[in-house]
Amino acid sequence: MRLLAVSGLDVQPDVAAGRRRPFVRRAFSSRSLLAGLCIVASVTTLAALAPVIVRYGPNQQNPFHGMEGPSAAHWLGTDELGRDVWSRVLYAGRTDLVVGFLAVLFPFGFGTLLGIAAGYFGGVVETVTMRLVDVIIAFPFYVLVVALVFIIGPGIRGIYIAIALTDWVVYARMARTQALVVRELDWVTAARSGGLSHARVLWRHILPNTISQAIVYVMSDIVYVLLAVVTLGYLGLGIQPPTPDWGSMISDGQSFLSTNLWISTIPGIPIVLTGLGLSLVADGLTDVLRPP
Amino acid sequence: MRKTWRYAVTRLAHSVPVVFGVTIVTFLLLHLIPGDPARKLVGPHAGPAAVAAVRRQLGLDGSLVNQFGVFLSRLAHGDTGRSFFYGVSTRSLVISRLSVTAALVGLAALFCVILTLPLATLAAVHKDRLADHAIRVIPLVGLGMPAFWIGILFIIVFSVNLGWFPVGGWGVTLGDHLRALVLPALTAALGIIPLLIRSLRAGVLDVLKADFVATARAKGLREMRVLFRHVTRNALIPTVALLGLNIAYLIGSTVIVERVFDLNGLGSLMLDAVGNRDFPVVEGVTLVFAVAVVALNLFTDLVSAQLDPRIRLG
């Protein structure tokens, strides 16, 4: 749905088997994969352990200590209601990361399956799928998502449905292109002429050889979806208060930019870190999964 | 020449079903809302007559096919409905806001090209050296940056601290407008520049390996001249094509950027309409955005084909 471009991924499917080092060994030799995993693990752990780490609840207000700068008591200061920013940043991570990770699952599964079916069967299935993809891609991503959330209603449910309806198209396009290549290969023809059913050929032969590109893309996609989640939060259409959310925290702080700029700037840092980590994982996976 | 025209006509014909599909999807958006939008709009205390009147005005009475017919015939007359909140036609609202968004997208596209080309060329020429590594960090960090956060950082640095640009708003004179657009356009451009740099770096690396570059060097041309005359010019084509491919994302990000910088364009019109539950405006603006994307895609494809005969001559 969003950025469409060759992202350095091979369009060639991983057909060349050959003798390769085991996946785990290759994974450990990729520095960007390891660095990325470390960053993502750190951010996720901090968010997961939030109740243990912080001293204040995310919504615990203290009107006498509003808008205070960083101190020993409040590491990242307090917002206009005297809520601890460090606590809110961590608690927001719990919601935003979970929503980001979960929201890509349906588009990944549905889009990939539809895409390989379109590429493998061709004909009407392909025409209908690809025309639908063309239409949905014509909508600017944020315009369609905002319109959908408007209809479904703001909040987490709205985010899940809006992402599910818009995001599968990228996977469908990618998987179709891959499937078009794989279905012409000799051993697929052999499997078919050996009497295997379409379902079995798709599941056992086409899917495993088209999935790696989609898996790499999932990493970048989580970044885009996370951005969409916080952007909707910023616009007031995402995760609703009082549940803390990085986007709405940034939006709340925008009124105080000239005096208390940390309120708006700090919640952006975990977003960028998560994005950096996942991008590194995606780069690393591209190398590790690339056919030798 | 005939082949050029044939390419243009084929490409145009390809856009027609997309525009039709976009119209259907936009129609379904409003007309498949769970519950009764008319009821939601007038509130729980209105009588059945008022609800029915609003339903008729929205084109929500009759069967779905019937409703679609009404929707299409209204569209054919250039009528995209009437705003509940402003009491004027959606079309006039769109027209009054269009120039801000168009200027924003235009300037953002310009920033994309003038920032991406030199950076990608620099990275490719210095492959695997310091400049390359530094430039390759941009996509890694940049892709995870929310546009609204970048915008706020820009406001803090360039507006609040340095005072170079206004914090927001559109101003009165042409000079005001231009100054008001710099930061928003840069913010919108930064949303896709990381990706453009990544793809274009690979593109320039390919061009550098091409025979005509070797010939140019063999002729004894200075390296700078080779880069500008031969490499960059050939890399411009994929940049334009890539920009066209991602124009939907760029246009979509204006919705957010306009909010951050308080600009009254189409994006903020849409967000205001969402806030006011102004269904016809949301529908109208969504449709205009999508049709604009199809038109711009067509335009960039034709420009690319004009720049690169290989595309139109197949």
Contacts between the chains, C-beta under 8 A, distances in Angstrom:
chain1	res1	chain2	res2	distance
A	2	B	249	5.3
A	3	B	192	6.4
A	3	B	195	5.0
A	3	B	246	5.6
A	3	B	249	5.5
A	4	B	245	4.9
A	4	B	246	6.2
A	5	B	195	5.5
A	5	B	196	7.6
A	5	B	198	7.8
A	5	B	199	4.8
A	5	B	242	5.6
A	5	B	245	6.3
A	5	B	246	6.6
A	6	B	199	5.7
A	6	B	202	7.5
A	7	B	195	7.2
A	7	B	198	6.6
A	7	B	199	7.3
A	8	B	198	6.5
A	8	B	199	7.9
A	8	B	202	6.5
A	131	B	17	6.6
A	131	B	18	8.0
A	131	B	21	6.5
A	132	B	21	7.5
A	134	B	17	7.9
A	134	B	18	5.2
A	134	B	21	7.0
A	135	B	18	5.9
A	135	B	21	3.5
A	135	B	22	5.6
A	135	B	24	7.8
A	135	B	25	5.9
A	136	B	25	7.3
A	137	B	248	6.7
A	138	B	18	5.5
A	138	B	21	7.7
A	138	B	22	5.3
A	138	B	248	6.8
A	138	B	290	5.0
A	138	B	293	5.2
A	138	B	294	5.2
A	138	B	297	7.7
A	139	B	22	6.9
A	139	B	25	7.3
A	139	B	248	7.0
A	139	B	252	8.0
A	139	B	286	7.2
A	139	B	289	7.0
A	139	B	290	4.7
A	139	B	293	7.1
A	140	B	248	4.7
A	140	B	249	6.8
A	140	B	251	4.5
A	140	B	252	3.0
A	140	B	253	7.9
A	140	B	255	7.5
A	140	B	289	5.3
A	140	B	290	7.3
A	140	B	293	6.1
A	141	B	248	6.8
A	141	B	249	5.9
A	141	B	252	4.7
A	142	B	252	3.8
A	142	B	253	6.3
A	142	B	255	4.9
A	142	B	256	6.3
A	143	B	251	7.6
A	143	B	252	5.2
A	143	B	255	6.1
A	143	B	270	6.8
A	143	B	285	7.6
A	143	B	286	5.7
A	143	B	289	4.6
A	143	B	290	7.4
A	144	B	252	7.9
A	144	B	286	7.2
A	146	B	255	6.4
A	146	B	270	6.6
A	146	B	271	7.1
A	146	B	274	6.3
A	147	B	29	5.7
A	147	B	270	7.9
A	147	B	282	5.9
A	147	B	286	4.9
A	148	B	29	7.3
A	150	B	274	4.6
A	150	B	282	5.9
A	151	B	29	6.1
A	151	B	30	7.6
A	151	B	33	5.1
A	220	B	143	7.1
A	223	B	143	5.9
A	223	B	144	5.3
A	226	B	144	7.9
A	227	B	144	7.3
A	227	B	146	5.3
A	230	B	146	5.5
A	231	B	146	5.9
A	231	B	147	7.2
A	231	B	148	6.4
A	231	B	256	5.8
A	234	B	146	7.3
A	234	B	148	4.8
A	234	B	256	7.2
A	234	B	259	7.8
A	235	B	256	7.0
A	235	B	259	6.5
A	235	B	271	6.4
A	236	B	275	7.9
A	237	B	274	7.1
A	247	B	146	7.3
A	247	B	148	7.6
A	250	B	146	7.7
A	250	B	148	6.6
A	250	B	149	5.9
A	250	B	152	6.6
A	251	B	148	7.6
A	254	B	152	6.1
A	254	B	260	7.8
A	257	B	152	6.8
A	257	B	155	6.2
A	257	B	156	5.9
A	257	B	160	6.0
A	257	B	167	7.9
A	258	B	160	5.2
A	261	B	156	5.3
A	261	B	160	7.8
A	264	B	149	7.9
A	264	B	152	5.2
A	264	B	156	8.0
A	265	B	149	7.8
A	265	B	152	7.1
A	265	B	153	6.8
A	265	B	156	7.2
A	268	B	145	7.5
A	268	B	146	6.6
A	268	B	149	3.8
A	268	B	152	7.7
A	268	B	153	7.7
A	271	B	144	6.3
A	271	B	145	7.5
A	271	B	146	5.8
A	271	B	149	7.0
A	272	B	141	6.4
A	272	B	144	5.0
A	272	B	145	5.5
A	272	B	149	7.9
A	273	B	144	7.6
A	274	B	144	6.4
A	275	B	141	7.5
A	275	B	143	5.8
A	275	B	144	1.3
A	275	B	145	6.9
A	276	B	140	5.7
A	276	B	141	5.6
A	276	B	144	5.6
A	278	B	144	7.3
A	279	B	139	7.3
A	279	B	140	4.8
A	279	B	143	5.6
A	279	B	144	6.5
A	280	B	140	6.5
A	283	B	140	7.6
